[in-house]
């Protein structure tokens, strides 16, 4: 059984990165504990690395998307039927991406498979 993975393409069209190399600026912005959230989701980058590829460089990484949930009552003791509130933030999807030195981007369709 085979699985099809869709790859999307894009291009960064920022006009100026100052005197710095654009790939270095993007890499510095993606590495470490970088997270962005919306009302329902948290997005963060993992496994971000700068790769040397045949006289060129590229950034590889994974974008994690977690669904932010409200409090749920969770059964903590079956004998006393005690419930405690718990917030469940579950992994929703993972996309892999590559940013090439010409600032073009390729990223996979969202997938839970890591």
N, C-alpha and C positions, 0 to 999 in steps of 0.2 A: 504494500500500500504506500503510495507516494503522497507527499503534501506539497501543495503549491504555495510559494511565498511571493507575494506581490512586492515589487520594489518601486518606490516613488522617487522622482528626481526633482531637484530644485537648484536654485543658485542664490547665493548671498549677494545682494546688490548694494551694500553699504558703500557710500561714496569715499570715506576717508578713515584710515586707521592711524593717521599721523605718520610718524617716521618708523613706526614699528611694523613688523611683518604681520599681515592680517591673520595668518594661521596661528601665530603665537598669541595674538590678542584673543582669538576665539578659544584656543586651548586653555589659556589662563582663566577664561570665564567659565569654562565647563568643568574643570577639574576641581576636586575637593567636594565639600558638602554644599552643593548648590541645589536649592529647591524653590519651586514656584507653585503657588496654589491658586485654585479658583474656588468657587463656593462648594463644589462637589468633588474636586479631584486635587491630588498632590502630584506634581511632576518632579522627578529628580534624575540626575545623570549618574551612572555607575560605569566602572571599567573603562573610563576615558583614558586614552593613551595616544601619544604622538608617534607615528610610525614612519620609518624611512623606507621609501618604495622607489627603486630604480631612479636615482638622481632626483627624486621628488619626496615630498612629505605629505602625510594625510593624518587626520584625526579619526580614530575609531572609538565607538562607545555604545552604550545602551541607554535608552530613555525609558524609565519606569513610570507607570501611571497607576496610582492607587486611588481607589474610591473611598472618599471620606464619609463615614456613616455617623448617624446620630447614636445616642445611647440606646442599648438594648438590655433588657433584663435577662440575665444568664443564671440558670440553675446551678448553684454552687454546693448544695447539700440535699441529696435525695431523701434522706431520713427526715429532716425537719422542713423540707420543701422551701428552703431559703433561696431567695433570688437577690443578686447584686447587679447594679447597673454596670455595663461595660461598653466601651466604645470599640467597635470593630472597624479598623481601616484595612481593607483587603486589597491585595495586588490585583489590578484590573487587566493590565497589558504591559508588554515589553516590546519595544522596537529597537532594532540595531541600526546604526548610522555610520556613514563615512563622510567626512568633509575633506575634499581634495584641495590641493594647493591653488587651483584656479577658482576656488570658492564654490564649486559645484558640490551638491549634496546628494547622496543616495541613502534612502532609509527604507527598511522593510515595513511591511504591513504589521499592525499590532498583533502580537502573539503572546500567549502565556508561556509557551515553551522557551526555556532559557538555554 
